[in-house]
């Protein structure tokens, strides 16, 4: 992974951490998307950074 790619992933993970979503959202979506938890967190964070209002739209929201 290049430094710029790692920097982008770090921003995505930080966006996830600062969001309303939690471990269980990432865990369920990781299984659904067929990826690791960290990759799911980054994917959610990327969608947040893109401005998606309803990032987790699969109904996998846990409280």
C-alpha positions as semicolon CSV with decimal commas, in nm:
position;residue;x (nm);y (nm);z (nm)
1;X;0,000;0,000;0,000
2;X;0,140;0,338;-0,094
3;X;0,160;0,629;0,149
4;X;-0,119;0,817;-0,030
5;X;-0,342;0,509;-0,031
6;X;-0,276;0,455;0,340
7;X;-0,352;0,824;0,405
8;X;-0,686;0,792;0,226
9;X;-0,773;0,478;0,423
10;X;-0,681;0,654;0,748
11;X;-0,922;0,938;0,660
12;X;-1,196;0,685;0,581
13;X;-1,142;0,502;0,909
14;X;-1,147;0,833;1,100
15;X;-1,475;0,929;0,927
16;X;-1,622;0,595;1,040
17;X;-1,494;0,647;1,395
18;X;-1,653;0,994;1,410
19;X;-1,985;0,871;1,270
20;X;-2,302;0,732;1,424
21;X;-2,205;0,382;1,311
22;X;-2,043;0,126;1,540
23;X;-1,861;-0,206;1,548
24;X;-2,175;-0,409;1,484
25;X;-2,266;-0,208;1,175
26;X;-1,920;-0,278;1,036
27;X;-1,929;-0,644;1,142
28;X;-2,263;-0,715;0,973
29;X;-2,169;-0,525;0,658
30;X;-1,828;-0,695;0,644
31;X;-2,009;-1,028;0,625
32;X;-2,263;-0,892;0,377
33;X;-1,997;-0,735;0,153
34;X;-1,752;-1,024;0,192
35;X;-1,471;-0,814;0,335
36;X;-1,279;-0,766;0,657
37;X;-1,414;-0,546;0,936
38;X;-1,144;-0,287;0,871
39;X;-1,229;-0,275;0,500
40;X;-1,599;-0,242;0,583
41;X;-1,524;0,045;0,823
42;X;-1,318;0,214;0,551
43;X;-1,597;0,160;0,296
44;X;-1,854;0,314;0,531
45;X;-1,614;0,603;0,600
46;X;-1,559;0,654;0,226
47;X;-1,935;0,678;0,171
48;X;-1,959;0,929;0,456
49;X;-1,682;1,138;0,300
50;X;-1,867;1,125;-0,032
51;X;-2,164;1,282;0,144
52;X;-2,399;0,985;0,158
53;X;-2,673;1,059;0,410
54;X;-2,788;0,698;0,458
55;X;-2,455;0,517;0,440
56;X;-2,577;0,190;0,586
57;X;-2,888;0,134;0,377
58;X;-2,910;-0,244;0,411
59;X;-3,112;-0,221;0,732
60;X;-2,812;-0,338;0,935
61;X;-2,827;-0,056;1,190
62;X;-2,782;-0,162;1,552
63;X;-2,828;0,044;1,869
